[in-house]
Each structure stands twice: as structure tokens, then as C-alpha cells.
Amino acid sequence: MRAYGGISVVNALPSWYGSSMAIDLKVDVSIEPGKYKGDSSLIKEIVRFINEKYGINFDVKINSEIPQKSGLKGSSAVSVALLAEVSKKYDIQIDIPKMSAILSIKAGVSFTGALDDAISSYFGGISYTYNKGFEVIGKANPPKDIAILVLPQGNRPNFNPWAFRNYSTLFREFFRISLNDPLKAMRLNGIAVGEILGYSMNIVDELLRKGALAAGSSGNGTTYFAVTEEGDEGPVIEVLNTMGKVIVTRAVTLEG
């Protein structure tokens, strides 16, 4: 099964309200009879859950275009793709995004469960969720005719996630804005997350000056992203190219 990476519209850590946009970086997962031989804590937790509930064991093979630990929703993409593959192959009814969130918390790879990431990864489009209650508020298609530029950088820094809770009111307002203007919310969120985590915002300022509709850092990683109108990528790519290799992709529509 296939799922998609994504970029943050609104980070869910401060207020539990989260929103994510699927982008065309793909994860393909297949399974075969046997025992899982890898070391991923998330996959181990999923395999354990399926084995305990249904008595099924399997090995897992993953082909991913998403850089690891980059804030581009790779863990959620792997999780929903794997659960969807198990559901399809063994004809098991699973609430795939919700179970992905629950098992991500149990595996220690997410603080909130990242239900917003799981929804957009599985369905495409933009997700709107209240992660504390595993509640899906809504889904929407992304704005048309936009390009997504990402500069993946791994080595996610250690930080205190609960420090974000000091900004719950601010991010709740970002979420409210996102329901009608996701690009504006994405721009505000990207700037705020970078400031809170102490990343350099000079590059973000430059990206916005060069015409980006939104720019900032995605998730809690150090990956920078920018959104432009299709055809206007050039000046923004030039800025990002000074820091590393840029990935140019697009948003994924619902059921896309």
C-alpha cells in the first residue's frame, strides 16, 4: 500500500489541534509471512498489535522517498501504509488513521499521535484534527496550482515538547485561520515553530521576500519548506539551493 509524506499547516503540540497537507513524496509498504527483522520501534509496535489481536506474523518491506527524521511525516506514512496493507491482505477491518495515532504514541515516536499527519498521509489533501480526542474535524483539498519545495535536514534536535503548551492560544488561533486560509496558517505556523525552537529565521524571511506564499520549518524537525505558485519556484529554489539539495514536489489532492 502507498501513503504520502506531508508538511505542517498547524503543529498539534501546543493545543492538540493539528493540520497537515499531503505532498507527493511516497511510501510503499509490502508484507510477507515471517517475522519482522528490522529495528523500527513503530513497526515493532504495529507487528505486536496485529499479532496479539489477530495471531498474524509478518515481515515488512518499505520503499520510501521521505528523508528520515525530517519533519515530513514519514513515520505516519509508514504506519498508515503498513496498517492498510495488513487490512487489505488479511481482510481485517481497522480504523487505520486512528490506530496509527494510538500505536505511534505507544511506540514513543509521537507525542500527540499525529492523527492530522495520519489522515493527510492516508487520504491526501489537508487534514483538520483534535489529536487529544482522536477526533477528525474535517478534510479539504489543497489550494490549486501550487508547488512545494522542501530542504530536508535530519538530526531532529532534542527539545521539551511540553514547552509548546505555553503557546496553546496562539496555535489554536492558527488552527482557526487554517480552516479558511491554510496557506496563511501554514506561514504563521512555520515562522512560530522556528522561533520557538530557535532555528535561524533569516532564510524564511528571504524565502518570503522572494515570493513564497508560505515558508518555515515543518513538524519539529529542521527541514525548511516553501510553497509557491506553480511557475514562480525559481527565485525560491535559488535561496534554498544555498543550503543544500532541494526537493520540488506538489500537494496531493484528497483520494489522490
C-alpha positions, 0 to 999 in steps of 0.5 A: 500500500502507498501513503504520502509524506506531508508538511505542517499547516498547524503543529498539534503540540501546543493545543492538540489541534493539528493540520497537515497537507499531503505532498507527493513524496511516497511510501510503499509498504509490502508484507510477507509471512515471517517475522519482522527483522528490522529495528523500527520501534513503530513497526515493532509496535504495529507487528505486536498489535496485529499479532496479539489481536489477530495471531498474524506474523509478518515481515515488512518491506518499505520503499520510501522517498521521505528523508528520515527524521525530517519533519515530513511525516514519514513515520505516519506514512509508514504506519498508515501504509503498513496498517492498510496493507495488513487490512487489505491482505488479511481482510481485517477491518481497522480504523487505520488513521486512528490506530496509527495515532494510538500505536505511534504514541505507544511506540514513543515516536509521537507525542500527540499521535499525529492523527492530522499527519495520519489522515493527510498521509492516508487520504491526501489533501489537508487534514483538520484534527483534535489529536487529544480526542482522536477526533477528525474535524474535517478534510479539504483539498489543497489550494490549486496550482501550487508547488512545494519545495522542501530542504530536508535536514535530519538530526531532529534536535532534542527539545521539551515538547511540553514547552509548546503548551505555553503557546496553546492560544496562539496555535489554536488561533492558527488552527482557526485561520487554517480552516479558511486560509491554510496557506496563511496558517501554514506561514504563521505556523512555520515562522512560530515553530522556528522561533520557538525552537530557535532555528535561524529565521533569516532564510524564511524571511528571504524565502518570503521576500522572494515570493513564497506564499508560505515558508518555515520549518515543518513538524519539529524537525529542521527541514525548511519548506516553501510553497509557491505558485506553480511557475514562480519556484525559481527565485525560491529554489535559488535561496534554498539551493544555498543550503543544500539539495532541494526537493520540488514536489506538489500537494496531493489532492484528497483520494489522490 
